[in-house]
């Protein structure tokens, strides 16, 4: 006897219909879930659209306020710095040389009162002081001796006058208009002794208005200092100025026991 002779066809039909009902319920739930997801996405899209419109409006208002502020204050401009690194007055942004420019105001703000203090305002510049001389080093290039007759590898100019003696390169500032430090060899324009660079110091020109500036100081070792600068016109076409500096250290470095 074959096994399928005792099978009940009715039970098989009920099982098939039950599976179809289960699949239908699953499909219905999937449709409901898809509808809910679509509604949520639609709401999220509307929210995102509203947020985008709000952000666009805020940016537009900000741009309008910025434009009004710019119109009120005028266009932003970079301050023009004039240097004479190539022996002619020109904008520092057009000079193909590594130049550091220190104005009189910047020097006063940074406490630069002499050549030895320039290292605090110009990166890569240092001064080695020995006896009564001060030898400049620029980017590690300089003269290792300050004996009489030797010239520094970093040339120094005061009002376009070359300071050959290293003993004369140690002085104080009280009438400085600007200081320019040219880094790198400058032999083409400044001749020999400019292997490391050039330090150009420009003093103030006498003006048409009478001015005077005086300062006194006291420091350790009972040291007194004084500086004076004055400028006055003489007639309609002439003017003169005078700069003076003095200092005295009353106490020595040591004491006798």
C-alpha positions in Angstrom: 0.0 0.0 0.0 1.4 3.5 -0.9 1.7 6.1 1.9 -0.3 8.8 0.1 -3.5 6.6 0.1 -4.2 7.7 3.7 -3.6 11.4 3.1 -6.5 13.8 3.8 -6.9 16.4 1.0 -9.1 18.7 3.1 -6.3 19.3 5.7 -3.9 20.2 2.9 -6.3 22.8 1.5 -6.7 24.4 5.0 -2.9 24.7 5.4 -2.5 26.4 2.1 -5.2 28.9 2.8 -3.7 29.6 6.2 -0.4 30.4 4.7 -2.0 32.7 2.2 -3.8 34.6 5.0 -0.5 35.0 6.9 1.2 36.3 3.8 -1.7 38.8 3.3 -1.4 40.1 6.8 2.3 40.5 6.5 1.8 42.4 3.3 -0.8 44.6 4.8 1.4 45.4 7.7 4.3 46.2 5.3 2.0 48.6 3.4 1.0 50.3 6.7 4.6 50.6 7.7 5.6 52.0 4.3 2.8 54.5 4.5 3.8 55.6 7.9 7.5 55.9 6.8 6.5 58.0 3.8 4.4 60.3 6.0 7.3 60.7 8.4 9.8 61.4 5.6 7.4 63.9 4.1 7.1 65.7 7.5 10.9 65.6 7.8 11.3 67.0 4.3 8.9 69.8 5.2 10.8 70.5 8.4 14.2 70.5 6.5 12.7 72.8 3.9 11.5 75.2 6.6 14.9 75.1 8.3 16.7 75.7 5.0 14.4 78.7 4.2 15.1 80.1 7.7 18.8 79.7 7.4 18.8 81.3 3.9 16.8 84.3 5.3 19.3 84.6 8.3 22.3 84.6 5.9 20.7 87.2 3.7 20.0 89.4 6.7 23.6 88.9 7.9 25.0 89.8 4.5 22.9 92.9 4.3 24.0 94.1 7.8 27.7 93.3 6.8 27.3 95.3 3.5 25.8 98.2 5.4 28.6 98.1 7.9 31.2 98.0 5.1 29.6 100.9 3.4 29.6 102.8 6.7 33.2 102.1 7.6 34.6 102.0 4.0 36.5 99.2 2.3 39.2 97.4 4.4 42.7 98.4 3.2 46.2 97.1 4.0 48.5 99.8 5.4 51.1 100.6 2.8 54.7 100.2 4.1 57.4 102.1 2.2 61.0 100.8 2.3 64.2 101.7 0.5 65.6 98.2 0.3 66.6 98.7 -3.3 67.8 102.3 -2.8 64.5 103.7 -3.9 61.2 104.2 -2.1 58.7 101.5 -2.9 56.0 99.4 -1.4 57.4 96.5 0.7 55.0 94.1 -1.0 56.7 94.7 -4.3 60.3 94.2 -3.1 61.6 90.8 -4.0 63.8 90.7 -0.8 63.3 89.4 2.7 62.8 92.7 4.6 61.8 93.4 8.2 60.7 97.0 8.8 60.4 98.5 12.3 58.7 101.9 12.6 59.5 104.3 15.4 56.1 103.6 17.1 56.7 99.8 16.9 60.2 100.2 18.3 58.9 102.3 21.2 56.2 99.8 21.9 58.7 96.9 22.0 61.2 98.7 24.1 63.8 99.0 21.4 66.1 101.8 22.5 69.4 100.9 20.9 71.1 98.6 18.4 71.4 95.8 21.0 67.6 95.7 21.4 66.9 95.2 17.7 67.0 91.4 18.2 63.7 91.6 20.1 62.0 93.1 17.1 63.7 91.4 14.2 63.7 87.5 14.0 67.0 86.0 13.1 69.0 89.1 14.1 71.4 89.1 17.1 74.2 91.3 18.4 77.3 90.0 20.1 78.7 92.6 22.4 82.4 92.7 23.4 84.3 95.5 25.0 83.0 98.7 23.2 81.8 97.0 20.0 78.6 95.3 19.0 78.9 92.8 16.1 75.6 91.9 14.3 74.7 88.4 13.2 71.9 87.8 10.7 70.7 84.3 10.1 73.8 83.0 11.7 76.1 85.0 9.4 78.5 87.5 11.1 82.0 88.3 12.0 83.6 86.3 14.8 86.0 89.0 15.9 85.5 92.7 16.8 89.2 93.7 16.6 90.0 97.2 15.5 90.1 97.4 11.7 87.7 94.5 11.1 84.4 95.1 9.4 81.2 93.2 10.1 79.6 90.8 7.6 76.3 92.6 8.2 76.6 96.1 6.8 75.0 99.0 8.8 73.9 102.3 7.3 72.6 105.4 9.1 70.9 107.7 6.7 72.6 106.0 3.8 76.1 106.5 5.4 78.0 103.3 5.8 79.3 102.6 9.4 82.5 100.7 8.7 83.8 100.4 12.3 82.1 97.8 14.5 83.0 100.1 17.5 80.7 102.7 16.1 77.7 100.4 15.6 76.7 100.5 19.3 74.5 103.5 20.0 71.1 104.4 21.3 67.9 105.5 19.5 66.0 108.7 20.3 65.4 110.2 16.8 64.5 107.0 14.7 62.0 107.2 11.9 62.3 103.6 10.7 64.7 100.7 10.6 64.9 98.2 7.8 66.7 94.9 8.0 67.5 93.2 4.7 68.2 89.5 5.1 70.6 87.6 2.8 73.5 88.7 0.6 73.1 92.3 -0.6 76.4 92.8 -2.5 74.7 93.9 -5.7 73.3 97.1 -4.3 75.5 97.6 -1.2 78.9 96.3 -2.2 81.1 94.1 -0.1 80.7 93.5 3.7 77.0 92.7 3.1 77.2 88.9 3.0 74.8 88.4 5.8 72.5 91.3 5.1 72.1 95.1 5.7 70.7 97.1 8.6 69.4 100.5 7.4 68.6 103.1 10.1 66.6 106.2 9.0 66.5 109.2 11.4 63.7 111.8 11.5 63.8 114.8 9.2 63.2 118.3 10.7 59.7 119.4 10.3 57.8 122.7 9.8 56.4 122.5 13.3 58.5 123.0 16.4 58.6 119.8 18.5 60.6 118.6 21.5 60.9 115.3 23.2 62.9 114.6 26.4 63.2 111.6 28.7 65.2 110.6 31.8 65.8 107.2 33.3 67.2 105.5 36.3 68.3 101.8 36.4 70.2 99.4 38.5 73.9 99.9 39.4 72.9 103.6 40.0 72.7 104.3 36.3 71.3 107.6 35.0 70.2 108.1 31.4 68.8 111.1 29.5 67.7 111.7 25.9 66.6 114.8 24.0 65.2 115.4 20.5 64.1 118.7 19.2 63.1 120.1 15.8 62.3 123.7 14.8 61.8 125.6 11.5 64.1 128.5 10.6 62.3 130.8 8.2 60.1 129.4 5.4 62.5 127.1 3.7 64.8 125.7 6.4 64.5 123.6 9.5 66.9 122.0 12.0 66.8 119.2 14.5 69.0 118.1 17.3 69.3 114.7 19.0 71.4 114.0 22.1 71.8 111.0 24.5 73.8 110.5 27.6 74.2 107.9 30.4 76.4 107.2 33.4 76.7 104.1 35.5 77.9 105.2 38.9 78.3 101.8 40.5 80.6 99.1 39.3 79.9 95.5 38.7 81.6 94.4 41.9 82.7 95.6 45.3 86.0 95.3 47.1 85.8 93.3 50.3 
